[in-house]
């Protein structure tokens, strides 16, 4: 058996917020983890869709990013963006 090679193995305390809301077309069930690991960005997990992304304000402003990361329509991505902007 070969020896495992770790790039890193660290433990960190995080703050996690669980939130669920209903948009015009779909329900959003999110877990938002705040950590110091990603330069002030948060890990936003879509629990129902089994997708996640590391997001900050710059990512929210990037055209098409939420649509791609969470496989959303433009309208649904705008609802998610509107929710996330004040809290990220």
N, C-alpha and C positions, 0 to 999 in steps of 0.2 A: 504494500500500500504506500502511495506517495504522501509526502508531508504536505499539509495545506499551507498555502502562501496567502496571508492576509495583507491587504492594502491598508486597512484600518479595522479596528474593533473597539468601538467606544460606546459608552452609555451616557445619555443626556436627559435631563428633566425637560419635558415639554408641556405646553398648555394646549389642550384640545377642546374645541367647541363643536358640539353636534347640533346641527340645525336642519330642519325640514320645512320647506315652503312649496306652495303650489303656484306655478306660473300659468299663463294663458293656455299652454299646450301640454305641460308635463309637470311632474312633481320632482323636486330636487331634495335629495337626502345627502347631506354633506358632513364630512368631518374635516375641520380646519385645524391643522397643527401648527403652532408657532414654536419655532426653535431658533437657536442662534447659529445653526449649522449652515444655512443657505443665504448668508449675507442679508438677513432681514426679511427674506421671502418666507411664505408659508406653504406648507404642503396641503393642497386642497383635494380631498378624495370624494369622488362621486360614488357613494356606497352602492346604489342601485345599478349604476352603469359599469361598475368595476373599472373605473378609470381614475387617474390622479395626475396632478401636475404641480410643479413648484412655481408659485405665482407671486409676483409683486406688481406694483402699479405699472411698471414698464410693460409687463406681459399683458395686462388688461388693455393697454392702449394699442398693442400690436394687432393690426387688422387680420382677422381670420384665425388668431391663435386659439381662442376658446372653442371656436367651431371645430377646429382640428383636434385639440387635446381631449375634448369631451364628446366628440361626434354629435354636435348640435347644429340645428338650423340657425340661421342668422338671428331670427327673432328670439329663440330660446337662449342663445348666447348673450344677447343684449340684456335679457332678464337676469341672467347669472352675473353679468358684468355690473349691472346696476346694484345688485345685492352686495357684491364683493368690494366694490370701490371704496366705500367708507370704512371697511373693517380691515383691509390689508395694508 
